Amino acid sequence: MMTPPTQADHRKAALEAWLARVLDATPTRLAPASADASFRRYFRVWRDGETWVAMDAPPDKEDLGPYLQVAGILAGAGVNVPRIVASDQAQGFLLLTDLGSRQYLDALRAGEDADALYGDAIGALVRLQAGTTAAASLPQYDAARLRQEMELFPAWFLVRHLGLELSAAERAMIDRSFDVLERAALAQPQLLVHRDYHSRNLMVCADNPGILDFQDAVVGPVTYDLVSLLKDCYISWPRERVLGWVACYLAAAKRAGLEPRGSAEDFVRAFDLMGAQRHLKVLGIFARLWYRDGKAGYLADLPLVLDYARAVTRSDPLLAELNRFLDERVVPAFAPAQARALASP
């Protein structure tokens, strides 16, 4: 008995038919290019020695409008993003120029010059942030959005992944800690924020870096993307090196007229607190990707993300009670939870 084609097979067939019309010929080859934490899929397309990248974004799950809007803003800011060759919003298909297949993460793990790579990424980030005026129509990274993200930490990481039952006192402590992080984020200058400006979304290419996965951009805290880059959830660096790159960013921002308010020390504290907000959120997101979406690959990144969060709570007096909670309740439960999850079929 023939197995009926899956929905994904139907979409791939429709994508191939669309590409044949757009390119005036059937592609020579179509192969998966990458996957991300959403419902989008990417395929590399070959024809007559040329390559492109096709995006499949099911319209009932993904809206291409934000991608198209942000792509225009970033191209206008002078950073290297894929150029849109053709689009079909009704079907959820895009054909994009190809920025290559070598991620920053691959290059960094291979021992390529980190100072040169991060220097290029910091320069592009400053140009991206200078596009704030054009980004005025983007959503605001406001208090409600910040809090909604942080709530993923108790819901998916503490309760679902670790199996903790939170007392009323613990829940109140978490809320107070969230208040600290929310206030710190909203006190920063608000600029264009990519939201996932890290080594898996930056490509090594001639006009370095190529920037991907920008469709969730907002207007938000100036330190957010720098945290994503320098406190990357997939690769870590010594604190001294991170602070050196922060200093490089501050010098470049000053030259571009984007000098943040306050001293360099004030900026570093805001950077660290923004990191705590991001990493608590990511603990929840990575756990949700496993329990809700069946994506196990992110479980292996949880230890680094938890280490980042604990480093900030140890160093900031306003997060001392959260630090005690992490030490006394989270750390003892973490290894057993990881073992259970990684052993799951």
LINURUR-V285409 format. One record per residue. N is the residue number from 1. RES is the residue in one letter. SS is DSSP state (2 for helix, 1 for strand, 0 for the rest). PHI is phi in degrees with one decimal (* if undefined). D_LAST is the distance of its C-alpha to the last C-alpha in Angstrom with 1 decimal. Layout:
N_RES_SS_PHI_D_LAST + N_RES_SS_PHI_D_LAST
//
This chain:
1_M_0_*_27.6 + 2_M_0_-74.0_26.9 + 3_T_0_-77.3_23.8 + 4_P_0_-64.7_25.1 + 5_P_0_-63.6_24.6 + 6_T_0_-75.8_22.2 + 7_Q_2_-60.4_23.8 + 8_A_2_-61.1_22.8 + 9_D_2_-63.1_24.6 + 10_H_2_-60.0_27.6 + 11_R_2_-68.3_27.7 + 12_K_2_-64.2_27.6 + 13_A_2_-63.2_30.4 + 14_A_2_-65.9_32.4 + 15_L_2_-63.0_32.0 + 16_E_2_-61.9_33.2 + 17_A_2_-66.1_36.2 + 18_W_2_-64.2_37.0 + 19_L_2_-62.3_36.9 + 20_A_2_-61.9_39.3 + 21_R_2_-71.2_41.7 + 22_V_2_-65.6_41.5 + 23_L_2_-93.4_41.9 + 24_D_0_62.1_44.4 + 25_A_0_-171.6_42.4 + 26_T_0_-67.9_39.0 + 27_P_0_-57.4_37.0 + 28_T_0_-64.2_36.9 + 29_R_1_-154.9_33.2 + 30_L_1_-138.1_30.4 + 31_A_1_-142.2_27.2 + 32_P_1_-54.8_24.5 + 33_A_1_-101.0_26.0 + 34_S_1_-169.8_23.6 + 35_A_1_-134.1_21.1 + 36_D_0_-133.9_21.3 + 37_A_0_-85.3_19.9 + 38_S_0_-110.8_21.8 + 39_F_0_-89.8_22.0 + 40_R_0_-73.5_24.4 + 41_R_1_-128.0_24.0 + 42_Y_1_-126.3_26.4 + 43_F_1_-128.4_27.9 + 44_R_1_-87.1_30.4 + 45_V_1_-117.7_33.4 + 46_W_1_-112.9_35.9 + 47_R_1_-161.7_39.4 + 48_D_0_53.4_42.5 + 49_G_0_80.3_41.4 + 50_E_1_-103.7_40.4 + 51_T_1_-130.0_37.0 + 52_W_1_-137.1_35.8 + 53_V_1_-121.8_32.6 + 54_A_1_-104.9_31.7 + 55_M_1_-104.4_29.8 + 56_D_1_-111.6_28.1 + 57_A_0_-123.8_28.0 + 58_P_0_-51.5_27.6 + 59_P_0_-61.0_30.6 + 60_D_0_-78.4_29.0 + 61_K_0_-123.9_26.6 + 62_E_0_-134.4_28.5 + 63_D_0_-106.0_32.2 + 64_L_2_-74.9_33.9 + 65_G_2_-54.4_36.9 + 66_P_2_-59.6_35.9 + 67_Y_2_-60.5_34.9 + 68_L_2_-63.7_38.3 + 69_Q_2_-64.0_40.1 + 70_V_2_-69.8_38.6 + 71_A_2_-57.2_38.9 + 72_G_2_-66.3_42.6 + 73_I_2_-63.3_43.1 + 74_L_2_-70.3_41.5 + 75_A_2_-60.9_43.3 + 76_G_2_-66.5_46.5 + 77_A_0_-80.6_45.7 + 78_G_0_87.9_45.9 + 79_V_0_-103.3_42.3 + 80_N_1_-89.5_40.4 + 81_V_1_-121.2_38.1 + 82_P_0_-59.8_37.3 + 83_R_0_-86.5_40.3 + 84_I_1_-83.7_39.7 + 85_V_1_-86.3_41.0 + 86_A_1_-157.1_40.3 + 87_S_1_-145.5_38.6 + 88_D_1_-142.0_37.9 + 89_Q_0_-65.7_36.8 + 90_A_0_-62.4_36.9 + 91_Q_0_-89.3_34.1 + 92_G_0_84.6_32.3 + 93_F_1_-119.1_33.1 + 94_L_1_-132.7_34.6 + 95_L_1_-115.2_36.0 + 96_L_1_-124.1_36.3 + 97_T_1_-64.9_38.0 + 98_D_0_-98.0_35.7 + 99_L_0_-92.0_35.5 + 100_G_0_94.7_33.8 + 101_S_0_-120.2_30.4 + 102_R_0_-100.7_31.0 + 103_Q_1_-72.6_29.5 + 104_Y_2_-52.7_31.2 + 105_L_2_-58.1_28.1 + 106_D_2_-61.9_28.3 + 107_A_2_-65.1_32.1 + 108_L_2_-65.7_31.8 + 109_R_2_-68.1_29.3 + 110_A_0_-82.8_31.6 + 111_G_0_88.0_34.5 + 112_E_0_-68.3_36.5 + 113_D_0_-63.7_39.2 + 114_A_2_-65.2_37.4 + 115_D_2_-62.7_40.8 + 116_A_2_-67.6_41.6 + 117_L_2_-64.1_38.3 + 118_Y_2_-69.3_38.3 + 119_G_2_-60.8_42.0 + 120_D_2_-63.4_41.4 + 121_A_2_-66.2_38.6 + 122_I_2_-68.1_40.8 + 123_G_2_-61.0_43.7 + 124_A_2_-66.3_41.7 + 125_L_2_-62.6_40.4 + 126_V_2_-63.1_44.1 + 127_R_2_-64.8_45.0 + 128_L_2_-60.2_42.2 + 129_Q_2_-66.7_43.3 + 130_A_0_-68.2_46.9 + 131_G_0_-85.2_45.8 + 132_T_0_-57.9_45.7 + 133_T_0_-60.8_48.7 + 134_A_2_-68.0_47.1 + 135_A_2_-89.7_43.9 + 136_A_2_-58.5_45.8 + 137_S_2_-82.9_44.3 + 138_L_0_-75.3_40.7 + 139_P_0_-61.0_39.0 + 140_Q_1_-88.0_39.8 + 141_Y_0_-83.1_37.3 + 142_D_0_-90.6_38.9 + 143_A_2_-59.9_38.4 + 144_A_2_-63.6_36.4 + 145_R_2_-68.7_33.9 + 146_L_2_-59.8_33.6 + 147_R_2_-69.2_33.0 + 148_Q_2_-58.7_30.5 + 149_E_2_-65.2_28.4 + 150_M_2_-64.6_28.7 + 151_E_2_-64.8_27.6 + 152_L_2_-64.9_24.1 + 153_F_2_-62.8_24.1 + 154_P_2_-67.5_24.6 + 155_A_2_-67.4_22.7 + 156_W_2_-100.7_19.4 + 157_F_2_-89.3_19.5 + 158_L_2_-69.9_21.6 + 159_V_2_-81.1_20.7 + 160_R_2_-76.2_17.2 + 161_H_2_-79.3_15.7 + 162_L_0_-84.6_18.0 + 163_G_0_74.0_18.7 + 164_L_0_-81.1_22.4 + 165_E_0_-105.0_25.2 + 166_L_0_-85.7_28.0 + 167_S_0_-75.0_31.5 + 168_A_2_-60.6_34.3 + 169_A_2_-66.4_35.7 + 170_E_2_-66.8_32.5 + 171_R_2_-63.3_32.1 + 172_A_2_-65.7_35.8 + 173_M_2_-63.4_35.3 + 174_I_2_-62.2_32.5 + 175_D_2_-61.6_34.8 + 176_R_2_-63.7_37.7 + 177_S_2_-65.9_35.6 + 178_F_2_-62.1_34.6 + 179_D_2_-59.2_38.3 + 180_V_2_-59.1_39.1 + 181_L_2_-69.7_36.7 + 182_E_2_-64.3_37.8 + 183_R_2_-61.6_41.5 + 184_A_2_-63.2_41.0 + 185_A_2_-67.6_39.3 + 186_L_2_-73.6_42.0 + 187_A_0_-77.7_44.8 + 188_Q_0_-80.0_44.0 + 189_P_0_-55.9_45.7 + 190_Q_1_-106.5_43.7 + 191_L_1_-131.5_43.1 + 192_L_1_-62.7_40.9 + 193_V_1_-123.3_37.2 + 194_H_0_-65.4_34.7 + 195_R_0_90.7_31.8 + 196_D_0_-140.6_29.5 + 197_Y_0_-87.9_32.0 + 198_H_0_-140.7_29.8 + 199_S_0_-67.3_29.1 + 200_R_0_-90.8_26.5 + 201_N_0_-114.0_29.1 + 202_L_1_-113.0_32.1 + 203_M_1_-108.9_33.0 + 204_V_0_-79.6_35.4 + 205_C_0_-154.9_38.2 + 206_A_0_-60.0_42.0 + 207_D_0_-95.4_42.5 + 208_N_0_-82.5_40.1 + 209_P_0_-92.2_37.7 + 210_G_1_-81.4_36.4 + 211_I_1_-114.9_34.7 + 212_L_0_-119.2_31.8 + 213_D_0_56.7_29.8 + 214_F_0_-105.3_32.8 + 215_Q_0_-67.5_32.7 + 216_D_0_-94.6_31.9 + 217_A_0_-59.3_35.1 + 218_V_1_-140.8_37.2 + 219_V_1_-101.9_40.3 + 220_G_1_-158.4_39.4 + 221_P_1_-62.9_39.9 + 222_V_0_-60.7_41.3 + 223_T_0_-85.6_39.0 + 224_Y_2_-60.4_35.7 + 225_D_2_-69.2_35.2 + 226_L_2_-65.6_36.6 + 227_V_2_-62.2_34.0 + 228_S_2_-56.2_31.2 + 229_L_2_-75.4_32.9 + 230_L_2_-95.3_33.9 + 231_K_0_-116.3_31.1 + 232_D_0_-64.8_28.4 + 233_C_0_-72.6_24.8 + 234_Y_0_-116.3_23.9 + 235_I_0_-156.8_26.9 + 236_S_0_-126.0_29.4 + 237_W_0_-134.0_33.1 + 238_P_0_-58.5_35.6 + 239_R_2_-54.9_37.3 + 240_E_2_-62.4_40.7 + 241_R_2_-71.5_39.5 + 242_V_2_-59.1_38.0 + 243_L_2_-65.1_41.3 + 244_G_2_-63.3_43.2 + 245_W_2_-70.7_41.3 + 246_V_2_-60.9_41.9 + 247_A_2_-62.5_45.6 + 248_C_2_-62.3_45.5 + 249_Y_2_-61.0_44.1 + 250_L_2_-59.9_46.8 + 251_A_2_-65.3_49.5 + 252_A_2_-67.3_48.3 + 253_A_2_-63.5_48.0 + 254_K_2_-63.3_51.5 + 255_R_2_-62.9_52.9 + 256_A_0_-89.5_51.3 + 257_G_0_78.1_52.8 + 258_L_0_-110.6_49.5 + 259_E_0_-57.4_50.3 + 260_P_0_-66.4_48.3 + 261_R_0_-69.4_50.3 + 262_G_0_83.0_51.1 + 263_S_0_-84.2_50.8 + 264_A_2_-61.3_48.3 + 265_E_2_-65.3_47.2 + 266_D_2_-61.2_46.7 + 267_F_2_-64.7_44.6 + 268_V_2_-63.2_42.3 + 269_R_2_-65.5_41.8 + 270_A_2_-62.2_41.0 + 271_F_2_-60.0_38.6 + 272_D_2_-66.5_36.8 + 273_L_2_-66.9_36.7 + 274_M_2_-63.6_35.4 + 275_G_2_-61.5_32.7 + 276_A_2_-63.3_31.7 + 277_Q_2_-59.8_31.5 + 278_R_2_-63.8_29.4 + 279_H_2_-75.2_26.9 + 280_L_2_-63.2_26.5 + 281_K_2_-59.4_25.8 + 282_V_2_-65.8_23.3 + 283_L_2_-54.9_21.4 + 284_G_2_-68.1_20.9 + 285_I_2_-64.9_20.3 + 286_F_2_-63.8_17.5 + 287_A_2_-65.9_15.8 + 288_R_2_-62.7_16.5 + 289_L_2_-60.0_15.1 + 290_W_2_-81.8_11.6 + 291_Y_2_-72.3_12.1 + 292_R_0_-93.3_14.4 + 293_D_0_-108.6_13.8 + 294_G_0_71.0_10.1 + 295_K_0_-98.4_11.7 + 296_A_2_-81.9_10.0 + 297_G_2_-59.3_13.1 + 298_Y_2_-79.3_15.4 + 299_L_2_-59.6_13.8 + 300_A_2_-67.3_15.5 + 301_D_2_-90.7_18.7 + 302_L_2_-60.2_18.9 + 303_P_2_-58.2_20.8 + 304_L_2_-63.9_23.6 + 305_V_2_-63.8_23.9 + 306_L_2_-64.5_24.3 + 307_D_2_-60.8_26.8 + 308_Y_2_-59.0_28.8 + 309_A_2_-62.3_29.0 + 310_R_2_-66.6_30.1 + 311_A_2_-61.1_32.7 + 312_V_2_-73.6_34.5 + 313_T_2_-65.2_34.4 + 314_R_2_-68.5_35.9 + 315_S_2_-96.7_38.7 + 316_D_0_-111.6_39.7 + 317_P_2_-57.4_41.7 + 318_L_2_-69.9_40.8 + 319_L_2_-114.2_37.1 + 320_A_2_-61.6_37.9 + 321_E_2_-70.8_36.5 + 322_L_2_-66.7_33.2 + 323_N_2_-62.5_33.1 + 324_R_2_-62.5_33.6 + 325_F_2_-62.0_30.8 + 326_L_2_-62.8_28.4 + 327_D_2_-66.3_29.7 + 328_E_2_-89.7_29.8 + 329_R_2_-113.8_26.9 + 330_V_2_-80.1_24.4 + 331_V_2_-58.7_24.4 + 332_P_2_-62.5_23.9 + 333_A_2_-87.6_20.8 + 334_F_2_-70.6_19.3 + 335_A_2_-60.1_18.0 + 336_P_2_-60.8_16.3 + 337_A_2_-66.1_14.6 + 338_Q_2_-62.2_13.5 + 339_A_2_-62.6_12.1 + 340_R_2_-62.8_10.2 + 341_A_2_-66.9_8.8 + 342_L_2_-70.2_8.2 + 343_A_2_-86.5_6.4 + 344_S_0_-68.3_3.8 + 345_P_0_-68.5_0.0
//
